[in-house]
């Protein structure tokens, strides 16, 4: 899994608000970063717009097909998006996670509507993105990083360490983060 040996495609994913794009911005100094939502809008891989959720519905099959055709096999890429784990050809998937109370605060600071905040916090508690990533890629290629009490630079350093094989993979294996205590009865 070490990037220095071969080129890799890394999916940097997670619930909105966990820090993906901020981490990707730091990592773009070293890796080619593709924001999948920006790309999908640019190339018109949009199926519809969900008024209620205020978000685009992306044609992930067309997006993946385009990426497979255009990504250079000789470069390292980070795919930045809450959809990036759906790209089946990724060599490594890094799911950023955030404690639900902190995520709720972050999304509130972004000015999100209460319903949208709660939907995303619930998705984080229920491990929705992590579960999808494991279903598609298996546990060997999926890692999770808790961003709750870390700076963006610290998270970027961990992500780079995972990509480069310079951290203990066991510390970031699937199943070490559990937000089930945040489920309200």
N, C-alpha and C positions, 0 to 999 in steps of 0.2 A: 503493500500500500504506500510505499514511500515515493513522494513526488519527484525526488531528485533522480530516480532511476528511469522513469518513463513519464510521458505527459499524462495528465489526469483531468477528469471533469469532476468537479466537486459541487454538489448541490448544497447551498447554504439556505436552510429553510427554518420554518417555525411560525408560530402564531403571529399575526401582526402586532407590533409593539415590543418584540423581544430584543430587537437591536440588529437585525440582519443587514439592513442597508447601511447603517453606521459602521458596522464591522467591515462590510464589503468596501466601503469608501477608503478605509485604512489599507485593506489588502490589495486594492487596485494599483498600489505602487509596485507590487511584486507580481501580481497575477492579472490575467485578462478577466474582467468582471462583466457579466452580462445581466442586466436587470430584465427579467423575463416579462414583467408587465409592460415596461417601456417598449421592449421589442415587439410584443404582441400588439400593442397599440400602433406602433410604427408600421408593421407589416399587415395590419388589419386581420389579425387572428382572433377577432372578437365575434362571439356568437350573439351577444345581447348585452344590455345594461340592466342590472337589477336595481330598480328605483328604490325599493325598500332598504336594501343593503348598501346602496350608493356605491356599487362596485361593478366592474365589467365581468362578464362571463367569458372566459378565455377558451378558445379551441386548443386544448393542450395537445391533441394528436397532431394538428397542423404545425403547432409550435415545435414539437419534438421532431417532426419530419424535417422542418426547416433547419433546425440546429444540427441534426445528423448530417445534412448535406453541406452545411457551411462551416462547421467548426473544424479548424485545422488540427490534424492529428499530432502536430509537432509542438503545440503550445498547451499551457495549463490554463484551465478556465474555472472560474467560480460562477455558478448560476445563482443569482440572488433573487429569491421570491418565496412566498409562502406556497408556491406551486412547484418549486424546483425539484422536490423529491418525486414528483410525478414523471420526471424525465427518466425513463427506464435505463438509459445508457450511462448514467452517472457511475463513476468508479467509487465515490465516497459520498455519503450523505451526512451532513452535520446539522443536527436539529438544535437550534437555540431554544432554550426554555426559560421561563420567568415565573416566579412565585405569583399566584393569582392576585394577591392584594397589591403587589407592586405593578403588575401588568395593568390592573384596573386604573391605578393612578396614572401610569404612563399614557394610556389611551385617553383618559380624561383630559390630561394636559395637552393632547393633540386636538382636543375639541370634538371628539367623537360623540355621537348620540348614545344615550344610556343603553338602548336596546342592542346596538352594535357592540358596545363595550362588553355587555353581559354575555352576548353570543360568543365573542372571542375568548373571554375569561373561561367560559364553560368548555370551549374547545380545548383550551390549555389544560384544564383540570382533567379532562377525559382523555388526554394524550392523543387527540385525533390525528394530528400531523405525524407524530411519532409512529402511531399504529399503521398509518398508510405507508410510511417510509419502510418500516420493517416488512410489511406485506409484500411490497414491490422488490425490495433490495436484500431482505434477510438481515439477520442481526450482525453478521460479520462486517458489513460495509456501512452500518449506521452507528453514529455516535451522538451523544447528547451533552450539551454544555449549559449549565445553569448560569444565566446572566444576572440573576437577581441582585447580588451584592458585589458585582464586579464592574469596573470601568469598561468602556468600549475598547480601550487599548489592551486591557487585560484579556478580554474575550478574544480580540483579534490575535493576540499572542498565543492563546490556547488553540484557536482554529489553525493558525499557521503551524503550530507544533504538531497537531494531528495530521495535517497535510504532509508535513516534512518527516513525520515519524520520529519526532524529538520529544514526545511526551509519552507517559505510560498510558497506552490505549485502554487498559483495564479501568482507569479512573473515569473514563467517558463512555463506557459500554452502556447499551440500552438497559433500562430497568433500575438505574441508580437514583432516578428522580421520581418522586411520588407526591403528587398534589392531592391525593384522594381525601386527605384530612380537611380540604377546603370545600368538600361537597356539603351543601346545606340541605338539611333534612326537611 
